[in-house]
Structure formats: C-alpha cells, structure tokens
Amino acid sequence: MIRFILTRVGLVLPTFIGITLLAFAMIRLIPGDPVELLVGERGMTAERHAQLRAGLGLDKPLLVQYASYIGGVLHGDLGKSIVTKRPVSEEFFTLFPATVELSLCALLFAVLLGLPAGIIAAVRRGSTFDHTVMGVALTGYSMPIFWWGLLLIILFSGILGWTPVSGRISLLFYFDAVTGFMLIDSLLSGQEGAFVSTLSHLVLPTIVLGTIPLAVIARQTRSAMLEVLNEDYVRTARAKGLAPLRVIGLHALRNALIPVVTVIGLQVGVLFSGAVLTETIFAWPGIGKWLIDSISRRDYPSVQGGILLIATTVILVNLAVDLVYGLINPRIRHNR
Amino acid sequence: MSASIETPTAQVQAQVHEPPHPLREFWSYFSQNQGAVAGLLVFAVICLVAISADFTHPHPPNEQFREHFLQPPMWQEGGSAEFPLGTDAVGRDMLSRIMHGARYSLVIGLIVISLSLTAGITLGLVAAFHRGVIEIVVMRTMDILLSLPSLLLAVVIVAILGPDLFNAMLAISVVYIPHLVRLTRAAALTERSKDYVTASRVAGAGTLRLAVVTVLPNCLAPLIVQATLSFSSAILDAAALGFLGMGAQPPTPEWGTMLAEAREFVLRAWWVVTFPGVAILVTVLALNLLGDGLRDALDPKLKRM
C-alpha cells in the first residue's frame, strides 16, 4: 500500500512542475512587454521601466527567474493583482469557497439523481423509463450549459418569478464570512430568511452546473449495473431466493459502484470548466468568473496564479480519488 | 468468383465463405441503431443547410432592418412571415443568421478535428515507436495538459493568442490532442506486438512505414469514434468560447456569439436566446447519437456486452 501511495505521489510531482512551467511561460508568451503586463502601468519613463524590470527580476537569466518563481510559489507568493493590488493567493482563497460550495451542491444533485436513475434504468432495461432516462441523459450530455442557464432564467426567474437571477444572497442581508460557505454562514448569522435566500440563489446554478455530471453519472451507472447484473454471483444470489431489492442493492450495486466512483472523481475538471460558464451567467462571485474577468481586464498575474491554483486543486483531487480507489479496490493497487 | 471454380458445390461453398464487404457489415450494424440513423439524417440536413445557406437564406445574415428591431417569430403576435424566427436587437433576421451559423459550426468542427487528429496521431505514433525518453516526454506533457480543465485551458490559450475565431479553434484543437495521443499510442502498442507487424519488420520495413502503413490503419476504429465525439465537443466548446467573448467576434453569426449578444434580452425577447441554443443542442445531439452508433458498429465487442 505504501508503495502504491508513493508511486502515485511520485507521478504527480512532474505534472506539478509542468504546470508551474506552463504558468511561468504563459506570462512571457503573451505579446507585449512583460513589465507592463505585470505592473499594469503604461507610458513609463526608461528609468522607471528599468527599475521595475530589475525589481521583478526580469533582467536575470530565465533559469534564475524560474527558480525564484518556484521559490515564491512554494512560499505561497503568487504575485499581486494589477487591478486590486492585493496578493493573488488572497483573492483566490476569498472566492474559492463560493466555487467549492456551488460545485459540491452540483455534484450532490448529480449523484442523488443520477445514481438511482441509472440503477432503475438498468434493472428495467428496455422499459419506457430506461429509454426516457437514456434520452434525457444524452440530451443533458449534449447541452450547451450556458444556454441551459439562460433558459432556466427565462422560465423560473422571468415567467414564474420563483428564483433570483444572480448573486449568492439577497442584498438585504449582510454578515461576515466565517467559513466562506454561504449556506453555513447564513445559518450561523441567525438572520431570519438569510438561509432561504441563499438556497433560492443556489438552486438554478446547481442545476445548470450539475446537468452534465448528472448525465455522465446516470449513463455510467446504468452500463456498470447492466454488466454486473449478468454476472454469475448475481444469478446465484437470485437463485438463493434473496429479495430482488437485496440482490440489486447489496450484491450488484457494490461492485457496479467502482467505475461510477472513478467517473464521479473525474467530474472535478468538468465542474471547474462548467463553473467558468455557470458563474458568468449567474454573476456568481467564484473563481471561474474571477478568472474570466481577470483575462478581460488583462490582469495577467491573477490569471497566472489562478491557473496554477486551479490545476493544483484538480491534480490533488484526482490524486485523492486514485488513493481512495486503491483503498477500496485491492486489484488496483496490486496491479500497478 | 474465379473462373476455375465450376462445380456447383464449390460455388456454394465460395458463397458461404465469402465475408461481407466491410462497409456492408458496418452498415448492417450501424443501421440497427435507430438513434444513430436519426443522428446521421439530422446531421446531413444541417450540412445541406450550411452548404446552401447563401442561396436559401431569406435575408443576408448581417443585413439590418431598422423597422424590425426585436420582432417576435411569425406565430406570435407582431411577427411576420418575412422573419420566420423573428429578428434580433439590431433588426437582423434570426433564421438567416442561424443558417449561416451552421456553416461556422461545421467548419469549426472540421478544422479542430483535422488539426487535433494530425497532431494527436503523429505524437501518439512517435510515442509508441520511440519508447524511452521521447515517449516519457510526450506522455508527461499530455498528462499536464489533461490536468487542466478543458475549457480553462482553451480560455488561457485564447488569452495568450488574443480573442478571435481562428485562435479559438487552435486552442480547442490543443485541448483535444492529449486524448487522441493516448488513444493512438495505446492502440499502436497493442498492434505493434502482433505477428503481422513483426513479419513486416522482418521483411525490412522501416519505422515510418511500419507506423503509418502497417499499424495506423488498424488503429483507426477508436480514432474515428473519438473524432466524431470530439467534433460535437468542438462545436460546444467553440460556442462556449464565443459566449465568453473569446471566440468569434460580433457580428459573426456564430451560435455562441449570438447567445452572448442576446444575453441582455433574456427576459424581454425569448426568441433571440432560444433559437441559437436549439441549433447548438440539435447539432451536438445528432453528432453524439452518430458517434454512439459508430462506436457500436466499429467495435462489435462492446455492442455484445
């Protein structure tokens, strides 16, 4: 097991170094003067330019620049935003909980609906329910989610007037962020209606962001269940006279879940991609919207730091999924 | 049938043993899947619309009709048959723009697929045939690209290159390369260890010939499936980039860009928001159905499961 963990962690390190290289190179690949890009000043005098250039270390050889960049990264220094002049890591971690909260809700929504739908579709293979679920899943999988979000806004905010259009909570409420998770903070604040307001702001973005994972999970669950239901041990369990629910829930589902768990782990990247679009539509103050705003404001230090942090998060979550997977499935850790 | 076979029994035997033409076999598998056939038909219609848009469109896509701002579709009050799907905020005909948008989406899909297939197959074959340092470098680089969420990677590349349609296509192509490299390498490695490749090598074939002429044709099935599915993802991603303002720029009648322009009218004029999205959804859905059907037909092992 220790060997397995060490190999997996060992594989992550080169990937992480590659990501830092990418982030490091990015700011130098963008057309234009890196000094101007990093400081955000235009029309500098030659002396000021040279001074800033030396201050940023841009006059040193590339390798030295990279080493000092890595040194900074390892100390948590990702540079300062051109626009707000605040450290990039500080901005990132202020906004990160909003994205995590939205992503977790979306994942929960996808799993809670997708798993049962996939299981029932597999058990009733060929039924109307099966065809409906698979049709809906394929549609969901093909859905341009930015358009899906607009449609939901038209229906639920425009026509029915049930949900707000944007933001995380109504402007009527104000309280200090304790955890950064609005659902928890609104409860802690003790203000009447704050939690309900948070919830109503969360519903539409959750559905929009959860749609593609939902489709993927339902499809994967169905095919994994179909495979398992044909196995001999399931037939044995049925022949023993066990109740159908017990056979499906205990014998079949447990084994079918293994590939499903992997797919759920893989959704982290999908969620981040989706968060960029979902947060843009709903003006959700998370890192997806922040990144897009940073790009359009040409705030390159923020983009550079944001990319590094997001990629690191994805790598770490995938590593965690891999390790858990090895833990629950001995075949994996012995095969490697 | 050759002339030397003359006895009736031999003829019957020859008929029995003659395998069906690969294309015929493929079609018999493919046509069993109704969804796939429907996908193919819809896709064919979209192709026709795209090709003939210049002759069949009611109006030029960028012509503005100043008396008809935000006119609703023809079946709603205030609509007219002149603009069947209504007009947008600057009085352009929605139907014509969507017809021309089909052209953009198909071209985007084709270019992205060609670019990423070329790069992916080349790198995959190189990795499979030059094991060691080159393979490690290629595959690690692909791992790095895969560790970034796809849309994010595309957005960053566009940020570096500058926002326009061609750069968006380049960015999306880069995003799809890692999958194709992995697929090609895996398939090529399996084929490489087979006897016919060894035979070819013994017969004196060089590495290039082995890779391209001997091995590659036998790796095509999964690549074709992946290419079809990437085609649909490319259309989706290009629309998403257009929506974020990082793809095609206005007034290009690209579906994602049209949606971005329509955003502010979301609560006032449902048609400017709805129709471009329907176009994207229908196209992508048709391609995904087609891709599923291709996978089943090209990989009968999966189908029987």
Chai-1 contact restraints between the chains, C-beta under 6 A:
chainA,res_idxA,chainB,res_idxB,connection_type,confidence,min_distance_angstrom,max_distance_angstrom,comment,restraint_id
A,P14,B,R140,contact,1.0,0.0,6.0,A-B,restraint_1
A,T15,B,D143,contact,1.0,0.0,6.0,A-B,restraint_2
A,T15,B,I144,contact,1.0,0.0,6.0,A-B,restraint_3
A,T15,B,S147,contact,1.0,0.0,6.0,A-B,restraint_4
A,G18,B,I144,contact,1.0,0.0,6.0,A-B,restraint_5
A,L29,B,I160,contact,1.0,0.0,6.0,A-B,restraint_6
A,I30,B,I160,contact,1.0,0.0,6.0,A-B,restraint_7
A,S142,B,V284,contact,1.0,0.0,6.0,A-B,restraint_8
A,S142,B,L285,contact,1.0,0.0,6.0,A-B,restraint_9
A,S142,B,N288,contact,1.0,0.0,6.0,A-B,restraint_10
A,P144,B,L236,contact,1.0,0.0,6.0,A-B,restraint_11
A,P144,B,A239,contact,1.0,0.0,6.0,A-B,restraint_12
A,P144,B,G277,contact,1.0,0.0,6.0,A-B,restraint_13
A,P144,B,I280,contact,1.0,0.0,6.0,A-B,restraint_14
A,F146,B,F243,contact,1.0,0.0,6.0,A-B,restraint_15
A,W147,B,L259,contact,1.0,0.0,6.0,A-B,restraint_16
A,W147,B,G277,contact,1.0,0.0,6.0,A-B,restraint_17
A,L150,B,V266,contact,1.0,0.0,6.0,A-B,restraint_18
A,L150,B,V273,contact,1.0,0.0,6.0,A-B,restraint_19
A,I153,B,V266,contact,1.0,0.0,6.0,A-B,restraint_20
A,I154,B,W270,contact,1.0,0.0,6.0,A-B,restraint_21
A,G158,B,L267,contact,1.0,0.0,6.0,A-B,restraint_22
A,G269,B,P149,contact,1.0,0.0,6.0,A-B,restraint_23
A,F272,B,P149,contact,1.0,0.0,6.0,A-B,restraint_24
A,S273,B,P149,contact,1.0,0.0,6.0,A-B,restraint_25
A,S273,B,S150,contact,1.0,0.0,6.0,A-B,restraint_26
A,S273,B,L151,contact,1.0,0.0,6.0,A-B,restraint_27
A,V276,B,L151,contact,1.0,0.0,6.0,A-B,restraint_28
A,L277,B,A240,contact,1.0,0.0,6.0,A-B,restraint_29
A,I295,B,A159,contact,1.0,0.0,6.0,A-B,restraint_30
A,I307,B,V156,contact,1.0,0.0,6.0,A-B,restraint_31
A,A311,B,S147,contact,1.0,0.0,6.0,A-B,restraint_32
A,A311,B,L148,contact,1.0,0.0,6.0,A-B,restraint_33
A,V314,B,S147,contact,1.0,0.0,6.0,A-B,restraint_34
A,I315,B,S147,contact,1.0,0.0,6.0,A-B,restraint_35
